[in-house]
Amino acid sequence: MDIGSLQGGIALILSVGLFAIKAFALVDCIGRSASDFDFSSNLRKPAWLVILGLTVAYHALDWSPLALLNLVGIVAALVYLAQVRGSTH
């Protein structure tokens, strides 16, 4: 097995996993009522929709898992999941 193909496979798996987390956060945000954001987050639902929507859209264009905006996007998705989803379940 070639090292380059192994690295490419790992990068693909990592990128798909990160995309799945971002997409899950976006779908969760879409399905929540605006009142869920009152006490659990500093940001309201429209702000989270824009942030998560942009991160998913950018990742769909650039599948490099270590691209700066993809890393920023995964941090945003994880913050959303911890603050909003984590506090309401």
C-alpha distance (Angstrom), angle and dihedral (degrees) to the residues before:
residue distance angle dihedral
M1 . . .
D2 3.77 . .
I3 3.82 118.6 .
G4 3.81 91.0 -136.1
S5 3.78 92.7 56.1
L6 3.80 90.4 46.6
Q7 3.80 91.0 52.7
G8 3.79 90.5 46.6
G9 3.79 90.9 51.3
I10 3.80 92.7 49.2
A11 3.82 91.0 47.7
L12 3.81 90.5 50.4
I13 3.81 93.1 49.7
L14 3.81 91.0 46.9
S15 3.79 92.3 47.8
V16 3.81 93.4 49.0
G17 3.80 90.4 48.3
L18 3.80 93.0 50.1
F19 3.80 90.7 47.0
A20 3.80 90.2 51.1
I21 3.81 91.5 52.9
K22 3.81 91.7 49.9
A23 3.80 92.5 46.2
F24 3.81 91.1 48.2
A25 3.82 90.6 51.7
L26 3.82 90.9 49.6
V27 3.81 93.7 48.8
D28 3.80 90.4 46.6
C29 3.80 90.4 50.7
I30 3.80 91.9 50.1
G31 3.80 90.9 51.7
R32 3.82 96.5 49.7
S33 3.76 124.8 92.6
A34 3.79 118.6 -119.4
S35 3.81 90.5 -114.2
D36 3.83 90.4 65.9
F37 3.80 87.9 68.9
D38 3.82 96.2 54.0
F39 3.78 99.8 87.5
S40 3.76 103.8 11.8
S41 3.79 103.0 60.4
N42 3.77 144.5 28.9
L43 3.80 89.2 -134.4
R44 3.78 127.0 66.2
K45 3.78 125.9 -129.6
P46 3.85 97.1 -93.7
A47 3.80 91.1 54.4
W48 3.80 92.1 49.8
L49 3.81 90.7 47.2
V50 3.80 91.2 54.5
I51 3.81 94.1 45.2
L52 3.79 95.4 46.2
G53 3.80 93.4 40.4
L54 3.80 91.6 53.3
T55 3.80 92.5 47.6
V56 3.80 92.3 51.3
A57 3.81 91.8 45.6
Y58 3.80 92.8 49.4
H59 3.80 92.3 47.4
A60 3.81 89.3 51.5
L61 3.81 87.5 58.0
D62 3.82 98.8 41.2
W63 3.81 115.7 35.5
S64 3.81 94.5 -177.1
P65 3.82 103.5 122.0
L66 3.80 92.7 -154.2
A67 3.81 97.1 49.8
L68 3.80 108.6 126.4
L69 3.81 95.7 -121.0
N70 3.80 91.3 47.4
L71 3.80 89.6 53.8
V72 3.81 90.9 47.9
G73 3.80 88.5 48.8
I74 3.79 94.1 53.0
V75 3.79 90.2 49.4
A76 3.82 89.4 52.0
A77 3.81 91.6 48.5
L78 3.80 92.2 48.8
V79 3.81 91.5 48.1
Y80 3.81 89.3 51.0
L81 3.80 92.0 48.9
A82 3.81 92.1 48.1
Q83 3.81 97.7 43.4
V84 3.77 105.2 35.1
R85 3.79 107.5 20.4
G86 3.79 94.3 33.5
S87 3.79 94.3 52.3
T88 3.80 96.3 48.6
H89 3.82 98.5 48.7
